[in-house]
Amino acid sequence: MLTDLPIRKIIHVDMDAFYASVAQLDNPDLIGKAIAVGGSGRRGVISAASYEARKFGVKSAMSGNLAVKLCPELIFVKTDFERYTSISKKIRKIFLDYTDLVEPLSLDEAYLDVTQNKKGNPSASMIAEEIRARIFNEVGLTASAGISINKFIAKIASDYNKPNGQKTVNPEEVIPFLETLDIRKFYGVGKVTAEKMYQKGIFTGMDLKQKSIEFLDEHFGKSGSYYYNVVRGIHTSEVKPNRIRKSLAAERTFSENLSSEVFMMEKLEQISEEVTKRLLKSKVAGKTVTLKIKYSDFSLQTRSKTLPYYISDKDIILETAKDLLYQEKMSNSVRLLGISLSNLNTDTKKAPEPKSVSAQLKFGF
């Protein structure tokens, strides 16, 4: 039963078209226009699109070429991660005025556990409204929010009234909400999984709920028990203010395919330098170096090597990446190279346990 579980008050805040909105904030002439961040080159890939551009079908991870075909009036702007990071820090500072239990997922979204909050406000919905108003007034951007009993439902809810809106799913509404939900809206169900579920007659949360755990395990492997639980409102993952970074990476997509290993070496040195900067900034080191290679035919290959000690030095990372590059002959010319460092020396920190459900239900969402 749902009420046998600890019920937290979780807010998922998601900035609206963050990168594109920052560009519009910095250049008011772009407000109301279809813009794309990145992707302007022949081989470029779009990082983000404004809502005006999305109406034409333009979206992140799309090539610049295709985006222009869909939206001829599209305006391209350069990415500015330094600016995004600066604004993200301001937003996070607002979050911390309400709770220390803030788990950033990226620069533009985060979970907040406000079960016990610094304002002493029993209403998570009111806290979300206040946070969104402060982001708008102090930063100049809009945000959307989802509020519910766990991270899974809060994240789904934050997408419901975008942009610049919020949705609360109260404890007693959780099961009806999940039962009527389109299976594509379930966090963790991608395109491929959704198609597979359709083939099995699963179109809504109610359809999913009618499948046994044995059936789900058989057809969806390790994810079977996850689907079985979340459709019943069971998701016990806590908001972790110090999320464990599992890897750190940098990559480059080239304007022209590279066939010469000499040119690849030059690019690997630049990528190694970027990885090293990120390692120093995050104050971490790792043991496993992975080289990512995307060929001109878009096939992808990864090669990894685990060292007996932690590293964060550029020269060692570069030498290891070179060894991996020469590990076997290239099957084609290369359009992308990337280096990641995993098996990091990060520590785990646990968030406090929530109170029992009976204590939580005394004050509303």
ZALOKE-312852 format. One record per residue (C-alpha): residue in three letters; x, y, z; residue number from 1. Coordinates in nm, 2 decimals, decimal comma. Each point is the difference from the previous one (the first is absolute). Example, Ala and Ser with C-alpha at 12.3 -4.5 7.8 and 13.67 -1.06 7.14 Angstrom:
BEGIN
<marza aa="ala" x="1,23" y="-0,45" z="0,78" i="1"/>
<marza aa="ser" x="0,14" y="0,34" z="-0,07" i="2"/>
//
This chain:
BEGIN
<marza aa="met" x="0,00" y="0,00" z="0,00" i="1"/>
<marza aa="leu" x="0,11" y="0,35" z="-0,08" i="2"/>
<marza aa="thr" x="-0,08" y="0,13" z="0,35" i="3"/>
<marza aa="asp" x="0,23" y="-0,25" z="0,16" i="4"/>
<marza aa="leu" x="0,30" y="0,18" z="-0,16" i="5"/>
<marza aa="pro" x="0,17" y="0,32" z="0,13" i="6"/>
<marza aa="ile" x="-0,15" y="0,30" z="-0,18" i="7"/>
<marza aa="arg" x="0,23" y="0,29" z="-0,07" i="8"/>
<marza aa="lys" x="-0,08" y="0,34" z="-0,14" i="9"/>
<marza aa="ile" x="0,21" y="0,02" z="-0,32" i="10"/>
<marza aa="ile" x="0,02" y="0,29" z="-0,25" i="11"/>
<marza aa="his" x="0,16" y="-0,04" z="-0,34" i="12"/>
<marza aa="val" x="0,09" y="0,33" z="-0,15" i="13"/>
<marza aa="asp" x="0,07" y="0,01" z="-0,37" i="14"/>
<marza aa="met" x="0,11" y="0,33" z="-0,17" i="15"/>
<marza aa="asp" x="-0,19" y="0,08" z="-0,32" i="16"/>
<marza aa="ala" x="0,21" y="-0,04" z="-0,32" i="17"/>
<marza aa="phe" x="0,29" y="0,10" z="0,22" i="18"/>
<marza aa="tyr" x="0,29" y="0,06" z="-0,25" i="19"/>
<marza aa="ala" x="-0,23" y="0,17" z="-0,25" i="20"/>
<marza aa="ser" x="-0,17" y="0,21" z="0,27" i="21"/>
<marza aa="val" x="0,34" y="0,12" z="0,13" i="22"/>
<marza aa="ala" x="0,08" y="0,12" z="-0,36" i="23"/>
<marza aa="gln" x="-0,33" y="0,18" z="-0,01" i="24"/>
<marza aa="leu" x="0,06" y="0,15" z="0,34" i="25"/>
<marza aa="asp" x="0,34" y="0,13" z="-0,11" i="26"/>
<marza aa="asn" x="-0,13" y="0,13" z="-0,33" i="27"/>
<marza aa="pro" x="-0,36" y="0,12" z="0,02" i="28"/>
<marza aa="asp" x="-0,02" y="0,03" z="-0,38" i="29"/>
<marza aa="leu" x="-0,02" y="-0,38" z="-0,01" i="30"/>
<marza aa="ile" x="-0,31" y="-0,02" z="0,23" i="31"/>
<marza aa="gly" x="-0,29" y="-0,16" z="-0,19" i="32"/>
<marza aa="lys" x="0,22" y="-0,13" z="-0,28" i="33"/>
<marza aa="ala" x="0,10" y="-0,35" z="-0,10" i="34"/>
<marza aa="ile" x="0,35" y="-0,05" z="0,12" i="35"/>
<marza aa="ala" x="0,23" y="-0,30" z="0,04" i="36"/>
<marza aa="val" x="0,31" y="-0,02" z="0,22" i="37"/>
<marza aa="gly" x="0,30" y="-0,16" z="-0,19" i="38"/>
<marza aa="gly" x="-0,04" y="-0,20" z="-0,31" i="39"/>
<marza aa="ser" x="0,06" y="0,28" z="-0,25" i="40"/>
<marza aa="gly" x="0,28" y="-0,18" z="-0,19" i="41"/>
<marza aa="arg" x="-0,06" y="-0,25" z="-0,28" i="42"/>
<marza aa="arg" x="0,08" y="-0,28" z="0,24" i="43"/>
<marza aa="gly" x="-0,12" y="0,18" z="0,32" i="44"/>
<marza aa="val" x="-0,24" y="-0,15" z="0,25" i="45"/>
<marza aa="ile" x="-0,26" y="0,21" z="0,18" i="46"/>
<marza aa="ser" x="0,03" y="0,02" z="0,38" i="47"/>
<marza aa="ala" x="-0,34" y="0,17" z="0,06" i="48"/>
<marza aa="ala" x="-0,29" y="0,17" z="-0,17" i="49"/>
<marza aa="ser" x="-0,24" y="0,28" z="0,10" i="50"/>
<marza aa="tyr" x="-0,37" y="-0,09" z="0,03" i="51"/>
<marza aa="glu" x="-0,05" y="0,21" z="-0,32" i="52"/>
<marza aa="ala" x="0,24" y="-0,23" z="-0,18" i="53"/>
<marza aa="arg" x="-0,15" y="-0,32" z="0,15" i="54"/>
<marza aa="lys" x="-0,33" y="0,08" z="-0,17" i="55"/>
<marza aa="phe" x="0,17" y="-0,08" z="-0,33" i="56"/>
<marza aa="gly" x="0,14" y="-0,33" z="0,14" i="57"/>
<marza aa="val" x="0,35" y="0,14" z="0,08" i="58"/>
<marza aa="lys" x="0,14" y="-0,18" z="0,31" i="59"/>
<marza aa="ser" x="0,33" y="-0,08" z="0,17" i="60"/>
<marza aa="ala" x="0,23" y="-0,26" z="-0,15" i="61"/>
<marza aa="met" x="-0,13" y="0,09" z="-0,35" i="62"/>
<marza aa="ser" x="0,25" y="0,10" z="-0,27" i="63"/>
<marza aa="gly" x="0,02" y="0,37" z="-0,10" i="64"/>
<marza aa="asn" x="-0,08" y="-0,10" z="-0,36" i="65"/>
<marza aa="leu" x="-0,32" y="-0,17" z="0,08" i="66"/>
<marza aa="ala" x="-0,11" y="0,28" z="0,24" i="67"/>
<marza aa="val" x="0,03" y="0,26" z="-0,27" i="68"/>
<marza aa="lys" x="-0,21" y="-0,21" z="-0,24" i="69"/>
<marza aa="leu" x="-0,27" y="-0,02" z="0,27" i="70"/>
<marza aa="cys" x="0,03" y="0,37" z="0,09" i="71"/>
<marza aa="pro" x="0,16" y="0,22" z="-0,27" i="72"/>
<marza aa="glu" x="-0,02" y="0,31" z="0,23" i="73"/>
<marza aa="leu" x="0,20" y="-0,18" z="0,28" i="74"/>
<marza aa="ile" x="0,26" y="0,22" z="0,17" i="75"/>
<marza aa="phe" x="0,31" y="-0,18" z="0,13" i="76"/>
<marza aa="val" x="0,18" y="0,12" z="0,32" i="77"/>
<marza aa="lys" x="0,33" y="-0,13" z="0,14" i="78"/>
<marza aa="thr" x="0,01" y="-0,20" z="0,32" i="79"/>
<marza aa="asp" x="0,13" y="0,17" z="0,31" i="80"/>
<marza aa="phe" x="0,05" y="-0,25" z="0,28" i="81"/>
<marza aa="glu" x="0,17" y="0,26" z="0,22" i="82"/>
<marza aa="arg" x="-0,31" y="0,21" z="-0,01" i="83"/>
<marza aa="tyr" x="-0,23" y="-0,30" z="0,06" i="84"/>
<marza aa="thr" x="0,20" y="-0,11" z="0,29" i="85"/>
<marza aa="ser" x="0,00" y="0,34" z="0,16" i="86"/>
<marza aa="ile" x="-0,38" y="0,02" z="-0,03" i="87"/>
<marza aa="ser" x="-0,04" y="-0,35" z="0,13" i="88"/>
<marza aa="lys" x="0,19" y="0,09" z="0,31" i="89"/>
<marza aa="lys" x="-0,24" y="0,29" z="0,07" i="90"/>
<marza aa="ile" x="-0,30" y="-0,23" z="-0,04" i="91"/>
<marza aa="arg" x="0,16" y="-0,27" z="0,23" i="92"/>
<marza aa="lys" x="0,06" y="0,27" z="0,26" i="93"/>
<marza aa="ile" x="-0,38" y="0,07" z="0,00" i="94"/>
<marza aa="phe" x="-0,06" y="-0,37" z="0,05" i="95"/>
<marza aa="leu" x="0,23" y="-0,01" z="0,30" i="96"/>
<marza aa="asp" x="-0,20" y="0,27" z="0,17" i="97"/>
<marza aa="tyr" x="-0,28" y="-0,26" z="0,04" i="98"/>
<marza aa="thr" x="0,19" y="-0,33" z="0,05" i="99"/>
<marza aa="asp" x="0,35" y="-0,15" z="0,01" i="100"/>
<marza aa="leu" x="-0,14" y="-0,31" z="-0,17" i="101"/>
<marza aa="val" x="0,05" y="0,12" z="-0,36" i="102"/>
<marza aa="glu" x="0,11" y="-0,26" z="-0,26" i="103"/>
<marza aa="pro" x="0,10" y="0,17" z="-0,33" i="104"/>
<marza aa="leu" x="-0,05" y="-0,22" z="-0,31" i="105"/>
<marza aa="ser" x="0,15" y="0,25" z="-0,24" i="106"/>
<marza aa="leu" x="0,05" y="0,38" z="-0,02" i="107"/>
<marza aa="asp" x="-0,38" y="0,04" z="-0,07" i="108"/>
<marza aa="glu" x="-0,18" y="-0,24" z="0,23" i="109"/>
<marza aa="ala" x="0,01" y="-0,13" z="0,36" i="110"/>
<marza aa="tyr" x="-0,19" y="-0,19" z="0,26" i="111"/>
<marza aa="leu" x="-0,08" y="0,16" z="0,34" i="112"/>
<marza aa="asp" x="-0,12" y="-0,18" z="0,31" i="113"/>
<marza aa="val" x="-0,21" y="0,25" z="0,19" i="114"/>
<marza aa="thr" x="-0,16" y="-0,25" z="0,24" i="115"/>
<marza aa="gln" x="0,18" y="0,19" z="0,28" i="116"/>
<marza aa="asn" x="0,10" y="0,34" z="-0,14" i="117"/>
<marza aa="lys" x="0,17" y="0,31" z="0,13" i="118"/>
<marza aa="lys" x="-0,31" y="0,22" z="-0,04" i="119"/>
<marza aa="gly" x="-0,22" y="-0,23" z="0,21" i="120"/>
<marza aa="asn" x="-0,26" y="0,01" z="-0,28" i="121"/>
<marza aa="pro" x="-0,22" y="-0,31" z="0,00" i="122"/>
<marza aa="ser" x="-0,10" y="0,04" z="-0,36" i="123"/>
<marza aa="ala" x="0,24" y="-0,13" z="-0,27" i="124"/>
<marza aa="ser" x="-0,22" y="0,16" z="-0,27" i="125"/>
<marza aa="met" x="0,03" y="0,35" z="0,16" i="126"/>
<marza aa="ile" x="0,38" y="-0,05" z="0,03" i="127"/>
<marza aa="ala" x="0,02" y="-0,09" z="-0,37" i="128"/>
<marza aa="glu" x="-0,20" y="0,31" z="-0,09" i="129"/>
<marza aa="glu" x="0,22" y="0,22" z="0,21" i="130"/>
<marza aa="ile" x="0,32" y="-0,15" z="-0,15" i="131"/>
<marza aa="arg" x="-0,12" y="0,05" z="-0,35" i="132"/>
<marza aa="ala" x="-0,10" y="0,36" z="0,07" i="133"/>
<marza aa="arg" x="0,34" y="0,07" z="0,15" i="134"/>
<marza aa="ile" x="0,18" y="-0,16" z="-0,30" i="135"/>
<marza aa="phe" x="-0,20" y="0,23" z="-0,23" i="136"/>
<marza aa="asn" x="0,05" y="0,32" z="0,21" i="137"/>
<marza aa="glu" x="0,36" y="-0,06" z="0,09" i="138"/>
<marza aa="val" x="0,14" y="-0,17" z="-0,31" i="139"/>
<marza aa="gly" x="-0,25" y="0,09" z="-0,27" i="140"/>
<marza aa="leu" x="-0,09" y="-0,35" z="-0,12" i="141"/>
<marza aa="thr" x="-0,30" y="-0,22" z="0,04" i="142"/>
<marza aa="ala" x="-0,01" y="-0,35" z="0,15" i="143"/>
<marza aa="ser" x="-0,25" y="-0,28" z="0,03" i="144"/>
<marza aa="ala" x="-0,04" y="-0,23" z="0,29" i="145"/>
<marza aa="gly" x="-0,15" y="-0,34" z="0,10" i="146"/>
<marza aa="ile" x="-0,10" y="-0,07" z="0,36" i="147"/>
<marza aa="ser" x="-0,08" y="-0,35" z="0,14" i="148"/>
<marza aa="ile" x="0,10" y="-0,27" z="0,24" i="149"/>
<marza aa="asn" x="0,31" y="-0,13" z="-0,18" i="150"/>
<marza aa="lys" x="0,25" y="0,10" z="-0,27" i="151"/>
<marza aa="phe" x="-0,15" y="-0,21" z="-0,27" i="152"/>
<marza aa="ile" x="-0,35" y="0,16" z="0,01" i="153"/>
<marza aa="ala" x="0,14" y="0,35" z="0,07" i="154"/>
<marza aa="lys" x="0,21" y="-0,02" z="-0,32" i="155"/>
<marza aa="ile" x="-0,29" y="-0,11" z="-0,21" i="156"/>
<marza aa="ala" x="-0,22" y="0,27" z="0,15" i="157"/>
<marza aa="ser" x="0,25" y="0,28" z="-0,08" i="158"/>
<marza aa="asp" x="-0,06" y="-0,06" z="-0,37" i="159"/>
<marza aa="tyr" x="-0,37" y="0,03" z="0,03" i="160"/>
<marza aa="asn" x="-0,06" y="0,37" z="-0,01" i="161"/>
<marza aa="lys" x="0,31" y="0,12" z="-0,18" i="162"/>
<marza aa="pro" x="0,11" y="0,27" z="-0,06" i="163"/>
<marza aa="asn" x="-0,03" y="0,21" z="0,32" i="164"/>
<marza aa="gly" x="-0,24" y="-0,22" z="0,18" i="165"/>
<marza aa="gln" x="-0,02" y="-0,27" z="0,27" i="166"/>
<marza aa="lys" x="-0,20" y="-0,30" z="0,09" i="167"/>
<marza aa="thr" x="-0,05" y="-0,17" z="0,34" i="168"/>
<marza aa="val" x="-0,09" y="-0,37" z="0,03" i="169"/>
<marza aa="asn" x="-0,13" y="-0,05" z="0,36" i="170"/>
<marza aa="pro" x="0,05" y="-0,33" z="0,18" i="171"/>
<marza aa="glu" x="-0,36" y="-0,11" z="-0,07" i="172"/>
<marza aa="glu" x="0,03" y="0,10" z="-0,37" i="173"/>
<marza aa="val" x="0,31" y="-0,20" z="-0,07" i="174"/>
<marza aa="ile" x="-0,16" y="-0,33" z="-0,11" i="175"/>
<marza aa="pro" x="-0,27" y="0,15" z="-0,22" i="176"/>
<marza aa="phe" x="0,26" y="0,24" z="-0,15" i="177"/>
<marza aa="leu" x="0,23" y="-0,29" z="-0,09" i="178"/>
<marza aa="glu" x="-0,28" y="-0,23" z="-0,13" i="179"/>
<marza aa="thr" x="-0,12" y="0,25" z="-0,26" i="180"/>
<marza aa="leu" x="0,35" y="0,11" z="-0,10" i="181"/>
<marza aa="asp" x="0,12" y="-0,07" z="-0,35" i="182"/>
<marza aa="ile" x="0,29" y="-0,25" z="0,02" i="183"/>
<marza aa="arg" x="0,22" y="0,23" z="-0,20" i="184"/>
<marza aa="lys" x="-0,02" y="0,25" z="0,29" i="185"/>
<marza aa="phe" x="0,16" y="-0,24" z="0,25" i="186"/>
<marza aa="tyr" x="0,35" y="0,11" z="0,08" i="187"/>
<marza aa="gly" x="0,23" y="-0,27" z="-0,11" i="188"/>
<marza aa="val" x="-0,21" y="-0,12" z="-0,29" i="189"/>
<marza aa="gly" x="0,17" y="0,10" z="-0,32" i="190"/>
<marza aa="lys" x="-0,11" y="-0,03" z="-0,37" i="191"/>
<marza aa="val" x="0,12" y="-0,36" z="-0,04" i="192"/>
<marza aa="thr" x="-0,15" y="-0,12" z="0,33" i="193"/>
<marza aa="ala" x="-0,33" y="0,18" z="-0,07" i="194"/>
<marza aa="glu" x="-0,02" y="-0,18" z="-0,34" i="195"/>
<marza aa="lys" x="0,06" y="-0,33" z="0,17" i="196"/>
<marza aa="met" x="-0,27" y="0,07" z="0,26" i="197"/>
<marza aa="tyr" x="-0,24" y="0,09" z="-0,27" i="198"/>
<marza aa="gln" x="0,06" y="-0,34" z="-0,16" i="199"/>
<marza aa="lys" x="-0,08" y="-0,16" z="0,34" i="200"/>
<marza aa="gly" x="-0,33" y="0,20" z="0,03" i="201"/>
<marza aa="ile" x="0,14" y="0,25" z="0,25" i="202"/>
<marza aa="phe" x="-0,12" y="0,35" z="-0,09" i="203"/>
<marza aa="thr" x="-0,08" y="0,15" z="0,34" i="204"/>
<marza aa="gly" x="0,10" y="-0,03" z="0,37" i="205"/>
<marza aa="met" x="-0,31" y="-0,22" z="0,05" i="206"/>
<marza aa="asp" x="0,11" y="-0,24" z="-0,27" i="207"/>
<marza aa="leu" x="0,35" y="-0,02" z="0,16" i="208"/>
<marza aa="lys" x="-0,15" y="-0,05" z="0,34" i="209"/>
<marza aa="gln" x="-0,19" y="-0,31" z="-0,12" i="210"/>
<marza aa="lys" x="0,33" y="-0,18" z="-0,10" i="211"/>
<marza aa="ser" x="0,16" y="-0,22" z="0,25" i="212"/>
<marza aa="ile" x="0,35" y="0,05" z="0,12" i="213"/>
<marza aa="glu" x="0,09" y="-0,34" z="-0,16" i="214"/>
<marza aa="phe" x="-0,13" y="0,13" z="-0,34" i="215"/>
<marza aa="leu" x="0,19" y="0,33" z="0,03" i="216"/>
<marza aa="asp" x="0,32" y="-0,17" z="0,11" i="217"/>
<marza aa="glu" x="-0,02" y="-0,24" z="-0,29" i="218"/>
<marza aa="his" x="-0,06" y="0,27" z="-0,27" i="219"/>
<marza aa="phe" x="0,19" y="0,30" z="0,15" i="220"/>
<marza aa="gly" x="0,28" y="-0,16" z="0,20" i="221"/>
<marza aa="lys" x="0,14" y="0,19" z="0,29" i="222"/>
<marza aa="ser" x="-0,24" y="0,29" z="-0,06" i="223"/>
<marza aa="gly" x="-0,30" y="-0,23" z="0,05" i="224"/>
<marza aa="ser" x="-0,01" y="0,05" z="0,38" i="225"/>
<marza aa="tyr" x="0,05" y="0,37" z="-0,04" i="226"/>
<marza aa="tyr" x="-0,30" y="0,03" z="-0,22" i="227"/>
<marza aa="tyr" x="-0,20" y="-0,22" z="0,23" i="228"/>
<marza aa="asn" x="0,07" y="0,22" z="0,30" i="229"/>
<marza aa="val" x="-0,02" y="0,35" z="-0,15" i="230"/>
<marza aa="val" x="-0,35" y="-0,05" z="-0,15" i="231"/>
<marza aa="arg" x="-0,11" y="-0,08" z="0,36" i="232"/>
<marza aa="gly" x="0,16" y="0,32" z="0,13" i="233"/>
<marza aa="ile" x="0,30" y="-0,18" z="0,15" i="234"/>
<marza aa="his" x="0,32" y="0,18" z="-0,05" i="235"/>
<marza aa="thr" x="0,22" y="0,03" z="0,31" i="236"/>
<marza aa="ser" x="0,30" y="0,18" z="-0,14" i="237"/>
<marza aa="glu" x="0,10" y="0,29" z="0,23" i="238"/>
<marza aa="val" x="0,10" y="0,35" z="-0,10" i="239"/>
<marza aa="lys" x="0,37" y="-0,01" z="0,02" i="240"/>
<marza aa="pro" x="0,17" y="0,34" z="0,04" i="241"/>
<marza aa="asn" x="0,33" y="-0,14" z="-0,09" i="242"/>
<marza aa="arg" x="-0,07" y="-0,21" z="-0,30" i="243"/>
<marza aa="ile" x="0,27" y="-0,25" z="-0,08" i="244"/>
<marza aa="arg" x="0,17" y="0,10" z="-0,33" i="245"/>
<marza aa="lys" x="0,06" y="-0,33" z="-0,19" i="246"/>
<marza aa="ser" x="0,20" y="0,14" z="-0,28" i="247"/>
<marza aa="leu" x="0,14" y="0,32" z="-0,15" i="248"/>
<marza aa="ala" x="0,04" y="0,06" z="-0,37" i="249"/>
<marza aa="ala" x="0,07" y="0,23" z="-0,29" i="250"/>
<marza aa="glu" x="-0,05" y="-0,05" z="-0,38" i="251"/>
<marza aa="arg" x="0,03" y="0,18" z="-0,33" i="252"/>
<marza aa="thr" x="-0,19" y="-0,03" z="-0,32" i="253"/>
<marza aa="phe" x="0,21" y="0,10" z="-0,30" i="254"/>
<marza aa="ser" x="-0,11" y="0,23" z="-0,29" i="255"/>
<marza aa="glu" x="0,18" y="-0,24" z="-0,24" i="256"/>
<marza aa="asn" x="0,06" y="-0,38" z="0,05" i="257"/>
<marza aa="leu" x="0,35" y="-0,09" z="0,12" i="258"/>
<marza aa="ser" x="0,18" y="-0,28" z="-0,17" i="259"/>
<marza aa="ser" x="0,35" y="0,09" z="0,11" i="260"/>
<marza aa="glu" x="0,11" y="-0,12" z="0,35" i="261"/>
<marza aa="val" x="0,23" y="0,30" z="0,02" i="262"/>
<marza aa="phe" x="-0,30" y="0,24" z="0,00" i="263"/>
<marza aa="met" x="-0,18" y="-0,23" z="0,25" i="264"/>
<marza aa="met" x="0,30" y="0,03" z="0,24" i="265"/>
<marza aa="glu" x="-0,04" y="0,38" z="-0,01" i="266"/>
<marza aa="lys" x="-0,37" y="-0,03" z="0,08" i="267"/>
<marza aa="leu" x="0,07" y="-0,25" z="0,28" i="268"/>
<marza aa="glu" x="0,24" y="0,24" z="0,16" i="269"/>
<marza aa="gln" x="-0,27" y="0,27" z="0,01" i="270"/>
<marza aa="ile" x="-0,26" y="-0,24" z="0,13" i="271"/>
<marza aa="ser" x="0,24" y="-0,13" z="0,27" i="272"/>
<marza aa="glu" x="0,06" y="0,36" z="0,11" i="273"/>
<marza aa="glu" x="-0,37" y="0,06" z="0,04" i="274"/>
<marza aa="val" x="-0,05" y="-0,32" z="0,19" i="275"/>
<marza aa="thr" x="0,28" y="0,10" z="0,24" i="276"/>
<marza aa="lys" x="-0,15" y="0,34" z="0,06" i="277"/>
<marza aa="arg" x="-0,33" y="-0,17" z="0,09" i="278"/>
<marza aa="leu" x="0,17" y="-0,25" z="0,23" i="279"/>
<marza aa="leu" x="0,18" y="0,28" z="0,18" i="280"/>
<marza aa="lys" x="-0,31" y="0,21" z="0,03" i="281"/>
<marza aa="ser" x="-0,20" y="-0,30" z="0,14" i="282"/>
<marza aa="lys" x="0,30" y="-0,11" z="0,22" i="283"/>
<marza aa="val" x="-0,02" y="-0,36" z="-0,11" i="284"/>
<marza aa="ala" x="0,23" y="-0,26" z="-0,17" i="285"/>
<marza aa="gly" x="-0,07" y="-0,33" z="-0,17" i="286"/>
<marza aa="lys" x="0,14" y="-0,33" z="-0,11" i="287"/>
<marza aa="thr" x="-0,18" y="-0,09" z="-0,32" i="288"/>
<marza aa="val" x="0,07" y="0,20" z="-0,32" i="289"/>
<marza aa="thr" x="-0,25" y="-0,06" z="-0,29" i="290"/>
<marza aa="leu" x="0,05" y="0,12" z="-0,35" i="291"/>
<marza aa="lys" x="-0,31" y="0,07" z="-0,20" i="292"/>
<marza aa="ile" x="0,01" y="-0,01" z="-0,38" i="293"/>
<marza aa="lys" x="-0,28" y="0,08" z="-0,23" i="294"/>
<marza aa="tyr" x="0,07" y="-0,08" z="-0,37" i="295"/>
<marza aa="ser" x="-0,12" y="0,18" z="-0,31" i="296"/>
<marza aa="asp" x="-0,27" y="-0,27" z="-0,04" i="297"/>
<marza aa="phe" x="-0,12" y="0,09" z="0,35" i="298"/>
<marza aa="ser" x="0,10" y="-0,33" z="0,15" i="299"/>
<marza aa="leu" x="0,13" y="0,03" z="0,35" i="300"/>
<marza aa="gln" x="0,29" y="-0,17" z="0,17" i="301"/>
<marza aa="thr" x="0,14" y="0,02" z="0,35" i="302"/>
<marza aa="arg" x="0,34" y="-0,12" z="0,13" i="303"/>
<marza aa="ser" x="0,09" y="-0,01" z="0,37" i="304"/>
<marza aa="lys" x="0,30" y="-0,05" z="0,22" i="305"/>
<marza aa="thr" x="0,00" y="-0,02" z="0,38" i="306"/>
<marza aa="leu" x="0,32" y="0,11" z="0,18" i="307"/>
<marza aa="pro" x="0,11" y="-0,13" z="0,34" i="308"/>
<marza aa="tyr" x="-0,01" y="0,35" z="0,15" i="309"/>
<marza aa="tyr" x="-0,21" y="0,32" z="-0,01" i="310"/>
<marza aa="ile" x="0,10" y="0,26" z="-0,25" i="311"/>
<marza aa="ser" x="-0,09" y="0,36" z="-0,08" i="312"/>
<marza aa="asp" x="0,31" y="0,10" z="-0,19" i="313"/>
<marza aa="lys" x="-0,04" y="0,11" z="-0,36" i="314"/>
<marza aa="asp" x="0,31" y="-0,17" z="-0,13" i="315"/>
<marza aa="ile" x="-0,10" y="-0,34" z="0,15" i="316"/>
<marza aa="ile" x="-0,35" y="0,04" z="-0,14" i="317"/>
<marza aa="leu" x="0,13" y="0,09" z="-0,34" i="318"/>
<marza aa="glu" x="0,25" y="-0,28" z="-0,02" i="319"/>
<marza aa="thr" x="-0,27" y="-0,25" z="0,11" i="320"/>
<marza aa="ala" x="-0,24" y="0,14" z="-0,27" i="321"/>
<marza aa="lys" x="0,28" y="-0,03" z="-0,26" i="322"/>
<marza aa="asp" x="0,06" y="-0,36" z="0,09" i="323"/>
<marza aa="leu" x="-0,37" y="-0,07" z="-0,04" i="324"/>
<marza aa="leu" x="0,00" y="0,18" z="-0,34" i="325"/>
<marza aa="tyr" x="0,28" y="-0,22" z="-0,13" i="326"/>
<marza aa="gln" x="-0,16" y="-0,32" z="0,16" i="327"/>
<marza aa="glu" x="-0,15" y="-0,09" z="-0,33" i="328"/>
<marza aa="lys" x="-0,02" y="0,14" z="-0,36" i="329"/>
<marza aa="met" x="-0,27" y="0,25" z="-0,07" i="330"/>
<marza aa="ser" x="-0,28" y="-0,15" z="-0,21" i="331"/>
<marza aa="asn" x="-0,10" y="0,34" z="-0,15" i="332"/>
<marza aa="ser" x="0,06" y="0,37" z="0,02" i="333"/>
<marza aa="val" x="-0,10" y="0,16" z="0,33" i="334"/>
<marza aa="arg" x="-0,25" y="0,28" z="0,07" i="335"/>
<marza aa="leu" x="0,01" y="0,00" z="0,38" i="336"/>
<marza aa="leu" x="0,25" y="-0,08" z="0,28" i="337"/>
<marza aa="gly" x="-0,06" y="0,00" z="0,37" i="338"/>
<marza aa="ile" x="0,19" y="-0,09" z="0,32" i="339"/>
<marza aa="ser" x="-0,17" y="-0,09" z="0,33" i="340"/>
<marza aa="leu" x="0,14" y="-0,09" z="0,34" i="341"/>
<marza aa="ser" x="-0,20" y="-0,23" z="0,22" i="342"/>
<marza aa="asn" x="0,05" y="-0,22" z="0,30" i="343"/>
<marza aa="leu" x="0,04" y="0,33" z="0,20" i="344"/>
<marza aa="asn" x="0,11" y="0,05" z="0,36" i="345"/>
<marza aa="thr" x="-0,33" y="0,15" z="0,11" i="346"/>
<marza aa="asp" x="-0,15" y="-0,06" z="0,34" i="347"/>
<marza aa="thr" x="-0,36" y="-0,07" z="0,08" i="348"/>
<marza aa="lys" x="-0,21" y="0,21" z="0,23" i="349"/>
<marza aa="lys" x="-0,35" y="-0,10" z="0,11" i="350"/>
<marza aa="ala" x="-0,29" y="0,23" z="0,04" i="351"/>
<marza aa="pro" x="-0,20" y="-0,01" z="0,33" i="352"/>
<marza aa="glu" x="-0,28" y="-0,25" z="0,03" i="353"/>
<marza aa="pro" x="-0,35" y="0,15" z="-0,03" i="354"/>
<marza aa="lys" x="-0,26" y="-0,03" z="0,27" i="355"/>
<marza aa="ser" x="-0,28" y="-0,25" z="-0,02" i="356"/>
<marza aa="val" x="-0,30" y="0,05" z="-0,23" i="357"/>
<marza aa="ser" x="-0,24" y="0,08" z="0,29" i="358"/>
<marza aa="ala" x="0,22" y="0,30" z="0,09" i="359"/>
<marza aa="gln" x="0,01" y="0,12" z="-0,37" i="360"/>
<marza aa="leu" x="-0,37" y="-0,01" z="-0,06" i="361"/>
<marza aa="lys" x="-0,07" y="0,24" z="0,28" i="362"/>
<marza aa="phe" x="0,09" y="0,29" z="-0,23" i="363"/>
<marza aa="gly" x="-0,10" y="0,02" z="-0,36" i="364"/>
<marza aa="phe" x="0,19" y="0,03" z="-0,32" i="365"/>
//
